[in-house]
Amino acid sequence: MSKASYIPPKVWKNNAPSGGEFANINRPTAGPTHDKTLPVGKHPLQLYSLATPNGVKVTILLEELLALGHTGAEYDAWLIRINDGDQFSSGFVEINPNSKIPALLDHSAKPPIRVFESGSILLYLAEKFGAFLPTDVAGRTETLNWLFWQMGAAPYLGGGFGHFYAYAPEKLEYPINRFTMETKRQLDVLDRRLAESPYLAGDHYTIADIAVWPWYGQLVRDKVYSAAEFLSAHEYTHVQRWAEEIAKRPAVLRGQRVNRTWGDEESQVPERHEADDLNR
């Protein structure tokens, strides 16, 4: 345990940089930092995003909808470079006042409907196209249980464990231990559920799986934070089974490439405006 102690001041002030990766995008105020109009493509659905776990949720769902034949799910995916502060432009803040990706504008409505927060976007699209969300009360409720579980749980994984384990400027024992314990508890929650059924909401693949997989499925596959060994991810055999099955879905493979600007060149499709962009 670190022997250093910190005594909080009576009133906190932002006098020192937060440090670590992504420190340049952290600030204690909201609102735009610069004026910039967002581009608009030819499709009704305009997505502004980056291929982080939250961004990937939406592109996976859109590709799954297209695979089912929902042509109205064709979309333009515009790249938002968060390290450059694109999410603080006036155009982006107008869609999402929280300045987080992803954000969606549906131009099929007049005026266009803005949708922000990844879970809200998944629910909006599932309802709009009548897919990946059961219509019976029990199935719909179980799906939403796990969708909202993810929205509440993932900040402990990303902003907690991920930050202190992978991105913080120094390794601190207390926060790493604290958030590792919580991350493993969450993996155990998922493992126990997936021992009972093939998917989170039951027998069918839903937006609950699409929401949870980019975070927890990729975590146990060692694609997030390079922490699978540290977390003993092999212990969660049911999560592993579920994660590998979903990883093989063609729409999942396509969705992960959209708005991606790192990794192997063939895995990167920084912007997508038509299906052929994924074949080049």
C-alpha positions as CSV (number, residue, x, y, z in Angstrom):
1,M,0.0,0.0,0.0
2,S,1.3,3.5,-0.9
3,K,2.4,5.4,2.2
4,A,1.7,8.8,0.5
5,S,-1.4,10.5,1.8
6,Y,-3.5,13.2,0.2
7,I,-5.6,15.7,2.2
8,P,-8.4,17.1,0.0
9,P,-8.6,20.9,0.1
10,K,-11.7,22.5,1.5
11,V,-12.6,23.6,-2.0
12,W,-11.3,21.7,-5.0
13,K,-9.7,23.7,-7.8
14,N,-8.4,22.5,-11.2
15,N,-4.8,23.7,-10.6
16,A,-2.9,20.7,-11.8
17,P,-3.2,18.5,-15.0
18,S,-4.9,15.2,-14.4
19,G,-2.0,13.3,-16.0
20,G,-2.1,10.0,-17.9
21,E,-3.4,9.1,-21.3
22,F,-6.4,11.2,-22.4
23,A,-5.5,13.9,-19.9
24,N,-5.8,16.5,-22.6
25,I,-9.5,15.9,-23.0
26,N,-10.4,16.1,-19.3
27,R,-11.9,19.3,-18.0
28,P,-14.3,20.3,-15.2
29,T,-16.7,22.2,-17.5
30,A,-19.1,21.3,-20.3
31,G,-20.0,23.1,-23.6
32,P,-18.2,23.6,-26.9
33,T,-14.6,24.8,-27.1
34,H,-14.8,25.8,-30.8
35,D,-17.3,26.3,-33.6
36,K,-17.5,23.5,-36.2
37,T,-20.5,22.2,-38.2
38,L,-20.7,18.4,-38.4
39,P,-20.7,16.9,-41.9
40,V,-23.9,15.2,-43.2
41,G,-24.0,12.4,-45.7
42,K,-26.6,10.9,-47.9
43,H,-28.3,8.5,-45.5
44,P,-30.9,9.3,-42.9
45,L,-28.8,7.9,-40.1
46,Q,-25.7,10.0,-39.3
47,L,-23.3,8.5,-36.8
48,Y,-20.5,10.5,-35.2
49,S,-18.2,8.2,-33.4
50,L,-14.9,6.3,-32.8
51,A,-14.3,2.6,-32.5
52,T,-14.0,2.5,-28.7
53,P,-16.1,-0.1,-26.9
54,N,-19.0,2.4,-26.7
55,G,-18.7,3.3,-30.3
56,V,-18.5,-0.3,-31.5
57,K,-21.8,-1.1,-29.9
58,V,-23.6,1.1,-32.4
59,T,-21.8,0.1,-35.5
60,I,-22.2,-3.6,-34.6
61,L,-26.0,-3.1,-34.3
62,L,-26.2,-1.2,-37.5
63,E,-24.3,-3.9,-39.4
64,E,-26.5,-6.6,-37.8
65,L,-29.6,-4.7,-38.9
66,L,-28.3,-4.4,-42.4
67,A,-27.5,-8.2,-42.4
68,L,-31.2,-8.8,-41.5
69,G,-32.2,-6.8,-44.6
70,H,-33.2,-3.6,-42.9
71,T,-32.1,-1.2,-45.7
72,G,-33.2,1.8,-43.7
73,A,-30.3,1.1,-41.4
74,E,-27.8,2.3,-44.0
75,Y,-25.7,4.9,-42.3
76,D,-22.8,7.4,-42.6
77,A,-20.2,7.0,-39.9
78,W,-18.1,10.1,-39.4
79,L,-14.9,9.9,-37.4
80,I,-14.7,11.8,-34.2
81,R,-11.1,12.1,-33.0
82,I,-11.4,12.4,-29.3
83,N,-7.7,13.1,-28.7
84,D,-8.1,16.1,-31.0
85,G,-11.1,17.4,-29.1
86,D,-13.6,16.9,-32.0
87,Q,-16.3,16.0,-29.4
88,F,-16.1,19.6,-28.1
89,S,-17.1,21.2,-31.4
90,S,-20.3,23.2,-31.4
91,G,-21.9,20.8,-33.8
92,F,-21.2,17.7,-31.7
93,V,-22.2,19.4,-28.5
94,E,-25.5,20.3,-30.1
95,I,-26.2,16.5,-30.6
96,N,-24.6,15.4,-27.3
97,P,-24.3,18.0,-24.6
98,N,-22.2,15.4,-22.7
99,S,-19.5,15.5,-25.4
100,K,-19.0,11.7,-25.5
101,I,-19.1,9.4,-28.4
102,P,-21.2,8.0,-30.0
103,A,-23.9,10.4,-31.1
104,L,-26.6,9.8,-33.7
105,L,-28.8,12.1,-35.8
106,D,-31.8,10.5,-37.5
107,H,-32.8,12.7,-40.4
108,S,-35.8,10.5,-41.3
109,A,-37.7,12.6,-38.8
110,K,-38.4,16.3,-39.2
111,P,-36.7,17.9,-37.4
112,P,-34.0,15.3,-37.0
113,I,-34.0,13.3,-33.8
114,R,-30.8,13.4,-31.8
115,V,-29.8,10.3,-29.8
116,F,-26.9,10.2,-27.4
117,E,-25.5,7.7,-24.9
118,S,-24.7,4.3,-26.5
119,G,-27.5,2.4,-24.6
120,S,-30.1,4.9,-25.7
121,I,-28.9,4.6,-29.3
122,L,-29.1,0.8,-29.1
123,L,-32.6,1.0,-27.7
124,Y,-33.7,3.6,-30.3
125,L,-32.5,1.6,-33.2
126,A,-33.9,-1.7,-31.9
127,E,-37.3,-0.1,-31.5
128,K,-37.1,1.7,-34.8
129,F,-36.4,-1.5,-36.8
130,G,-38.1,-4.0,-34.5
131,A,-35.1,-6.2,-34.1
132,F,-32.8,-7.5,-31.4
133,L,-35.3,-6.6,-28.7
134,P,-38.0,-9.1,-27.7
135,T,-41.6,-7.9,-27.9
136,D,-42.9,-10.0,-25.1
137,V,-42.9,-8.2,-21.7
138,A,-40.6,-10.8,-19.9
139,G,-38.1,-10.9,-22.8
140,R,-38.0,-7.2,-23.3
141,T,-37.6,-6.5,-19.6
142,E,-34.8,-9.1,-19.2
143,T,-33.0,-7.5,-22.2
144,L,-33.3,-4.0,-20.7
145,N,-32.2,-5.3,-17.3
146,W,-28.8,-6.3,-18.9
147,L,-28.6,-3.2,-21.1
148,F,-28.9,-1.0,-18.1
149,W,-26.6,-3.2,-16.1
150,Q,-23.9,-2.5,-18.7
151,M,-24.5,1.2,-18.6
152,G,-24.2,1.3,-14.9
153,A,-21.4,-1.3,-14.5
154,A,-19.0,-0.3,-17.3
155,P,-17.7,2.9,-15.7
156,Y,-16.2,0.8,-13.0
157,L,-14.4,-1.2,-15.6
158,G,-13.4,1.7,-17.9
159,G,-13.0,4.8,-15.8
160,G,-12.0,2.7,-12.7
161,F,-10.0,-0.4,-13.5
162,G,-9.0,0.6,-17.0
163,H,-7.8,4.0,-16.0
164,F,-5.8,3.0,-13.0
165,Y,-4.4,-0.3,-14.5
166,A,-3.6,0.9,-18.0
167,Y,-3.6,4.7,-18.3
168,A,-2.9,6.4,-15.0
169,P,0.5,8.2,-14.8
170,E,1.6,5.9,-11.9
171,K,0.5,2.5,-10.6
172,L,-1.3,2.9,-7.3
173,E,-2.1,-0.2,-5.3
174,Y,-5.3,0.9,-3.6
175,P,-7.4,2.0,-6.7
176,I,-6.1,-0.9,-8.8
177,N,-7.1,-3.4,-6.0
178,R,-10.4,-1.7,-5.5
179,F,-11.4,-1.7,-9.2
180,T,-9.9,-5.1,-9.9
181,M,-12.1,-6.6,-7.2
182,E,-15.2,-4.9,-8.7
183,T,-14.3,-6.0,-12.3
184,K,-13.9,-9.6,-11.2
185,R,-17.2,-9.4,-9.3
186,Q,-18.9,-8.1,-12.5
187,L,-17.3,-10.9,-14.6
188,D,-18.7,-13.4,-12.0
189,V,-22.2,-11.9,-12.4
190,L,-22.0,-12.4,-16.2
191,D,-20.5,-15.9,-15.8
192,R,-23.2,-17.1,-13.6
193,R,-25.9,-15.7,-15.9
194,L,-24.3,-17.2,-19.0
195,A,-24.2,-20.6,-17.3
196,E,-28.0,-20.5,-17.3
197,S,-28.6,-19.4,-20.9
198,P,-26.7,-18.9,-24.2
199,Y,-27.2,-15.1,-24.2
200,L,-27.8,-12.6,-21.5
201,A,-31.5,-12.2,-22.1
202,G,-32.1,-15.9,-22.7
203,D,-32.1,-17.9,-25.9
204,H,-31.7,-15.1,-28.3
205,Y,-29.0,-12.6,-29.2
206,T,-30.2,-9.0,-28.3
207,I,-29.0,-5.5,-27.8
208,A,-28.0,-6.6,-24.3
209,D,-25.3,-8.8,-25.8
210,I,-24.3,-6.1,-28.2
211,A,-23.9,-3.6,-25.4
212,V,-21.9,-5.9,-23.0
213,W,-19.7,-7.7,-25.5
214,P,-17.4,-4.8,-26.6
215,W,-16.5,-4.3,-22.9
216,Y,-16.6,-7.6,-21.1
217,G,-16.4,-10.0,-24.0
218,Q,-13.3,-8.2,-25.4
219,L,-11.8,-8.0,-21.9
220,V,-11.8,-11.8,-21.5
221,R,-10.4,-12.1,-25.0
222,D,-7.6,-9.8,-24.0
223,K,-8.5,-7.1,-26.5
224,V,-9.2,-4.5,-23.8
225,Y,-6.4,-3.2,-21.4
226,S,-4.2,-6.3,-22.0
227,A,-5.4,-7.5,-18.6
228,A,-6.8,-11.0,-19.2
229,E,-4.0,-12.7,-17.4
230,F,-4.0,-10.2,-14.5
231,L,-7.8,-10.8,-14.1
232,S,-7.5,-14.6,-14.5
233,A,-10.0,-14.3,-17.3
234,H,-9.8,-18.0,-18.1
235,E,-11.8,-18.7,-15.0
236,Y,-14.9,-17.2,-16.5
237,T,-15.6,-20.1,-18.9
238,H,-19.2,-19.2,-19.7
239,V,-18.2,-15.6,-20.5
240,Q,-15.4,-17.0,-22.7
241,R,-17.8,-19.2,-24.6
242,W,-20.2,-16.4,-25.2
243,A,-17.5,-13.9,-26.1
244,E,-15.9,-16.2,-28.7
245,E,-19.3,-17.1,-30.3
246,I,-20.2,-13.4,-30.8
247,A,-16.7,-12.5,-32.0
248,K,-17.3,-14.8,-35.0
249,R,-20.5,-13.0,-36.2
250,P,-19.8,-11.3,-39.6
251,A,-21.6,-8.2,-38.6
252,V,-19.5,-8.0,-35.4
253,L,-16.4,-8.3,-37.5
254,R,-17.5,-5.5,-39.8
255,G,-18.8,-3.3,-37.0
256,Q,-15.5,-3.3,-35.2
257,R,-13.7,-1.9,-38.2
258,V,-15.8,1.2,-38.6
259,N,-14.3,4.5,-37.2
260,R,-11.1,2.6,-36.3
261,T,-7.8,4.4,-36.8
262,W,-5.3,2.0,-35.1
263,G,-4.1,-1.6,-35.4
264,D,-3.6,-3.4,-38.6
265,E,-4.3,-1.3,-41.7
266,E,-6.8,-3.8,-43.0
267,S,-8.8,-3.5,-39.7
268,Q,-9.2,0.3,-40.2
269,V,-12.2,1.9,-41.8
270,P,-12.0,5.4,-40.4
271,E,-15.3,6.4,-42.1
272,R,-18.1,4.4,-43.6
273,H,-20.6,5.9,-46.1
274,E,-21.6,2.8,-48.0
275,A,-21.3,-1.0,-47.6
276,D,-18.5,-1.2,-50.1
277,D,-16.3,0.8,-47.7
278,L,-15.9,-2.3,-45.7
279,N,-14.7,-4.3,-48.7
280,R,-11.8,-2.1,-49.7
